[in-house]
Amino acid sequence: MSAAATSAGKGEHHRRPWRDNIEAVVMAIIMAVMLKYFIVEAYQIPTGSMQPTLMGNDEAGIKDRIIVDKLSFHFRDPERFEVVVFRYPLDRSKNFIKRICGMPSEHLKIALGDLWTRGDASGIYRVLRRPLPVQQEVWKRIHPTDQRFSTWKPDPGTSGWTVRGREAVEARGTGSVRLPNDGGSVMDSYRDGYPGGMGDVLARTRGGAGTNPVGDLRVEGRVAALPGCDWVEVHLREGARRYRFVLPGPTAGAEERPRIVAEGLPTAARGEGVVAQASAPFRLPAGRVVSFAAQNMDDLLRFEIDGEPVAELEIPEASDQASCFQLRVEGAGADFSEVEVYRDIFYTEDGKKSEFEIPAGCYVMLGDNTQDSSDSRFWTLITYTVGEDGQRIRGNWFPPLNPVSVPGDPAGTRTFLRDEWGDLHDFVLKPGQVPTSELAPFVPREMILGRAVAVFWPISFALKVWRLQWIH
């Protein structure tokens, strides 16, 4: 054995174990810190402001745990409709999670339940459409235990049809059924969009919920036509308009095609409809189950068969959004199964601001649950001038939690205010001193920390909720 080899062996033999342990612990801490602050972090969702995308509800005991990617935004800017975590500009000690809806240097408007955008004051507002993965994620399933949506109602003249709740209809002969079954309109109900049995345990509703008719609807399901079926149609009504999604049955002509017929549009000639049809003939095969979906989303009608889009039709915006669903069959009949109905987010204008001229480098954030979200529509800074030196203190105007005023002090009203940095101030507001307020709806780029990428927990067998999904 060489001297060099002997020397090395002795060095290894006398190496102190505690040094190895310290090095391992230090490296683990460094990696954990690097991972948390620069790469990825886990968050818990405390509220329902992002429902149906993210769930947070004390009554149901469901609070999503999500993974946030903090690395991507070191190399690129955030994109519209990404769900992001950011420092709350009105209290930077807190992190919020919302969806990016307004981009730097543009105008954003909330109107008719939708989002509208233009480049500057000279441009024309156009409806803001979501990418397909986002659109699919934000559909709110209409709550099934709402009596108005628990079962289809046959229209006058329809007989021989068997309705089994909302999910199944056995149609025999020509006729139609509708939802809501009270003849009213689809509204923005607070319970819509909750998975499993979560909606059943909600004891409260929000003020203003269920007061807005929603015209953006989707119905999907499966249908098997009887041999003597001529047509199967899905109707979506919006005010005086009717959008017919037509599926030719087994007895239809060989060249018939699925199509969308929009009736009552202001651009159509009197008594005529605007038609968009599939590029190829198709008839429902007798006895074979075919899946379908018909929707009106952001002034775009879309018809899907077996998961594939077959026709689309752009329509002008509708100011009257009173709406309903209908299933109609002509001929021998058909069997519908696994039918579900959905509505879109209806962005409300009941905040302090519904139109935004966004500065460069800033974003507008909105919650998917517009009825229960403290977002850019509401954010307001309040400023107090206090003390002999006229110190200015400003923070989030969120009464009664911030500020908190306690009368009874001989010098005036004692006020507690948590400022925009998260520090708590205690001062006396003298009679005649009036604070000022200003809207503060924008999030600067540097406050955006990361994007939400996945939900990995929880699971509730009692409520039939399995929260494991990608976030779009």
C-alpha positions, 0 to 999 in steps of 0.5 A: 500500500502506498504512503499516499493511500495510507494517509488518505485512509487515515483522514477519512477515518478521523473525519468527525460525524457531527460535521457531516450532519451540520453540512447536511442540515445547512444544505437542506435549509438552503434548498428549502429556502430556495425552493420556497422563495424562488421555485415552488410553494404550497398555499391553502385557499381560505375563501370561495372568491375563486370558485369554481376554479378554487374552493375555500369554504368553512361550512363544508370544511373544504379548502384547496391546497395548491402548488404555486410556480414561482419560477416562471415569472422570473423569465416572463411576464404574466399572461391574461387569465392566469391564476396568480398569487400576489401581494395585496397592494393595500396590505402588503403583509397579505397574499391574494390569489385571483385571475388576471383579467386586465392587462397593462396599458389597456381599457377593461370594462364590465358590462352585461355580465361579461368582460370587454376590452379596448386598446385606448379611448379611441377604440371600440370595446370588444367582448373578452373571450377566454381560451378554451381550457379556461372557459371549460374550467369556469363553467358553473354547474347549476345547483341540482337541488334547486327546485327550479332545476331539479327536473325538466318540465314538459311543454304544453302538447307534450305527452308520452315523455318520462322525465327522471330528474334532470339527468334523464329524459325518455322522449316518445313522440314529438314534444319538448321539455324545459328548464327552469321548470317554473318558466323563469330565467336562469339566474346567478345563484350563489350555490352554482358551481360547487362540486359534489355535495358542497352546495347543499351545506351552504347556510348563507348566501350573498347579498345580491346573489340570484338577481341577475339573469344569465344568458351564457349557458351550456347544456351537455349530455348523451342521446340515443335516437329511436329508428323513427326519430326525425330531429333532436334539438337543443334550444337556448333562449336569451331574451327574445332570441332563440338559438337552436342546435339541430341534430338530424335523426335517422330518418332525416335526409342523407345530406342533412348536417348538424347546424346552429340556427339563431333566431331573433337577432337584430341583424337577421331579416324578419322571420329568418334565422342566421345559420351555421352548419357542420362541414359534413353530413351527419345523422344520429344512428338509430340506437347508438349513444352520441354525446352532445354539447350546446353553448352560448359563451361570450357571444359565440355559439358552439355545437359539439358532437362526441367532444368535437366542435362541428359548428360555431356562430358569432352573434351580437351582444344581447342586453336582455339575458333572460334565459332558459334551456329546452330539449326538443324531439320530432318523430318517434323519440329519443333517450337523453342521459347524463344531461347537465346544465351550466352557466357562465360567471356573471361579472357584477358591476356592484363594485366601486369601479367597473371600468378601468384605464390600466397603467403600464406595468399594472394588472386588474385582478378579478375573482371567478366568484364575482359575488364573493370576491374582494378584487379590483372592483372594490379596492380603496385606500383611505388616508388619515393626516394625524399628529402635530407633524401632519403624518399621513397614514393610509391603508385598506378601507375595509370596514368594519375590520379596517379601520376600527373606530372606538369612540369615548376618548376625551380627545376624539375618536380613537382609530386603529388602522393597519396600513398598506405595509401591514403595520398597525397604527393607533391614533386619535381622530379629532372632531372635524378631521375627515380622511380622504379615500381613493380607488386603488384597483391595480396590481404592479408587476413586481407584486405578482409572486407566481402562478397557481398550477395544480390543486392536490388536496383535499378529498371528502368522501362524505361530500363526494369531492375530490380536489385533484386537478390542474389549474387553468 
